[in-house]
Amino acid sequence: MLVAALDTATLTLSCALVEIGPGAAPELLCDRTDRSAAPGAGPSGGHGARLPGALQDLLVALGKTLPDVEGYAIGLGPGSFTGLRIGLATWKGL
């Protein structure tokens, strides 16, 4: 099962794609970590602006598309409430 994981609770945006199989250890397929100037840094620098592109970049690197993702995981902090909302809302939307 392909799982997309992310953490947006702090100024660091972390995304990863992980393969999880029955009876096997999870395998990290690819990941990306970016540091933002501020959680709500506007259209060029905040997590909300960069998260969709970061996920898309990881999927393209593996030759996958969004329908290939079967599960979502998210870090819940501690951290910025705004950052948490961005991550949770993105995953809920997908």
C-alpha positions in Angstrom: 0.0 0.0 0.0 1.4 3.4 -1.0 1.1 5.9 1.9 1.7 9.6 1.7 3.0 11.1 5.0 3.6 14.7 6.0 4.4 17.0 8.8 3.4 20.6 8.7 3.4 21.4 12.4 6.6 23.4 12.4 8.4 25.7 10.0 9.7 22.6 8.3 7.5 20.9 5.7 8.3 17.2 5.4 6.6 14.9 2.9 7.3 11.2 2.1 5.9 8.3 0.2 6.1 5.0 2.0 5.3 1.5 0.8 3.7 -0.6 3.5 3.1 -4.3 2.9 1.6 -7.0 5.0 4.2 -8.5 7.3 7.0 -6.3 6.0 8.7 -3.3 7.4 7.6 0.0 5.8 9.9 1.1 3.0 10.7 4.8 2.4 10.4 5.4 -1.3 11.2 9.1 -1.4 11.0 12.2 0.8 11.3 15.9 0.7 12.0 18.5 3.4 11.7 22.2 3.0 12.0 25.0 5.5 9.6 27.9 5.3 10.1 31.5 6.5 6.8 31.3 8.4 3.7 29.1 8.4 1.6 31.7 6.8 4.2 33.3 4.6 1.8 34.0 1.8 1.6 32.6 -1.7 5.3 32.0 -2.2 6.6 30.5 1.0 4.0 29.0 3.3 3.1 25.3 3.7 -0.3 25.9 2.1 1.3 27.1 -1.1 4.1 24.5 -1.3 2.5 21.3 0.0 0.5 20.3 -3.1 3.6 20.8 -5.3 5.8 18.9 -2.9 3.5 15.9 -3.0 3.2 16.1 -6.8 7.0 16.2 -7.1 7.3 13.0 -5.1 4.6 11.2 -7.1 6.2 12.2 -10.4 9.6 11.0 -9.2 8.2 7.6 -8.6 6.0 7.5 -11.8 2.9 7.5 -9.7 -0.3 9.6 -9.6 -2.6 10.6 -6.8 -5.0 7.7 -7.3 -2.1 5.4 -6.5 -2.0 6.7 -3.0 -4.0 4.4 -0.7 -3.4 6.0 2.7 -2.4 9.2 4.3 -0.5 9.9 7.5 0.2 13.1 9.3 2.2 14.3 12.2 0.1 16.1 14.8 2.6 18.2 16.6 3.5 19.8 18.9 3.7 22.8 16.7 1.8 25.6 15.0 -2.0 25.3 15.0 -2.0 27.0 11.5 0.6 24.4 10.3 -1.5 21.6 11.6 -4.7 22.9 9.9 -2.9 23.2 6.6 -1.7 19.6 6.7 -5.0 18.2 8.0 -7.1 20.2 5.5 -4.9 19.1 2.6 -5.2 15.4 3.5 -8.9 15.7 4.1 -9.4 17.4 0.7 -7.5 14.6 -1.0 
